[in-house]
Structures are given as structure tokens and as C-alpha cells.
Amino acid sequence: MQQVQDGQCGLCTHFGEHHGDDQRLVNIRRERTAPETLVEECGHPKHAELHLVVTPISGCQGFEPAYVH
């Protein structure tokens, strides 16, 4: 497992945002850990045409904190 820090994709609202409330994403945001092999599409509007796929520990300047239920 990888530790996910503030500002990284796993804690961003755009990480896997097309999957709604996927329990995997909820767990990453609550526990701040993620499997090393997990990749998800970034839903940030500036990356939409690229279909960018990132890991939970990736990051960019478009980070927006996800709401944790």
C-alpha cells in the first residue's frame, strides 16, 4: 500500500470522478492509503481530451480536495 498525501490525486475530486461513490475511492480518501497498482482516469476538465490515467500518488496544479463522506 502507498500513503496518499494532501495534494495528490487520490485525494482529489477529479480522481475517478466518473465512478461516483466507488467504495475503493471512498476508502482511499478515508484511510489515505491506496494499492500500488491502482490507476484511475483523471476527470479534470483540462485533461478531458487526453483521457489521462494517473495513480493515487500522482499530482498536478489542478488539485481540488474531494469531499469525504
PyMOL commands that set and color helices and strands:
alter all, ss='L'
color gray80, all
select helices_A, chain A and resi 9-11+17-19+23-31+45-50
alter helices_A, ss='H'
color red, helices_A
select strands_A, chain A and resi 2-3+33-34+40-41+53-54
alter strands_A, ss='S'
color yellow, strands_A
deselect
rebuild
show_as cartoon
